[in-house]
């Protein structure tokens, strides 16, 4: 019993800080709203267009804005009061959800309305995330920082587990516009919890033009070997794993002949792996060879991709996607924690925005993977991705002492 209590106290230690606790609940409700919108948006676009291409096009609408606005997101985070930035993004998302609800209610909706919302949400996410991640470092002590970032990632994974199922149930039960109104209320709850956190001002420095400050961030990145090595690692791993996650529906239908409910189970498996990864990372401390575990995360993802591609059975897909979720969480939660710890306070927002730009690179991996799936079948390209990821992990382990030696 004492062992369990000690484990839980270590896992959730950062929640003892009231301000972090309120910010964390804001993350929970904010991500619940975002995840619900992503699910119902895809279902509704397909319902009104009957076009798989338009459904995918709208679904990927967030990526370009996430990539390009991230340039400004980090600079804004290092300039303005961070609670204000977070609340502006949360409120905008709530208003957008309510607006779509009214458009559906009055039968004024077109598919491109949902594309516009997807693009704007990508932009809001890219200014909110750097501000929130940089803010965490100001409301917990240095010792608890890795745990706080892991709990933040856990909240996102937990909502990835629960929100899709809730959104799908509500879509059938209270119709599409009702789900959007519920989502808007959920997002306003995030605004409320964030309002309980005191204002969080960045370190005051001389402000220059936005692109100049972003360039200075890149210069700082180039001078910090630990951060740029982690960034390169994150980009390569993301390009080899994240596109498959976005094409699970195609793989499941072609390989398993899955029904929509079974596709939902596979997506839930990724979230389960993410939660397991978050719990494990939350218990890592400085001195626990965290760089080694960062590399192990890529190894787990590579092995999971090979498992999924080599064994054409649904149960293998479930376990494989749990492994992918676990490995991805090691890359994201542990990677961002290490980047924040190794950054000067005045550069943390910009470093986080650069790390976030990896999400905007997803189309670069999705296009070749999708084309390869259409040409070679679904399994072969996924197997090749897994092999490349294992080779890359081995290369980093042997030749990159910078990552391997991070404690």
Secondary structure by P-SEA (a helix, b strand, c coil): caaaaaaaaaaccccccaaaaaaaaaaaaaaaaaaaaaaaaaaaaaaacccaaaaaaaaacaaaaaaaaccaaaaaaacccaaaaaaaaaaaaaaaaaaaaaaaaaccccaaaaaaaaaaaaaaaaaaaaaaaaaaaacccccaaaaaaaaaaaaaaaaaacaaaaaaaaaaaccaaaaaaaaaaaaaaaaaaaaacccccccccccccaaaaaaaaaaaaaacaaaaaaaaaaaaaaaacaaaaaaaaaaaaacccccaaaaaaaaaaaaaaaaaaaaaaaacccccaaaaaaaaaaaaaaaaaaaaaacccaaaaaaaaaaaaaaaaaacaaaaaaaaaaccccaaaaaaaaaaccccaaaaaaaaaaaaaaaccccaaaaaaaaaaaaaaaaaacccccccccc
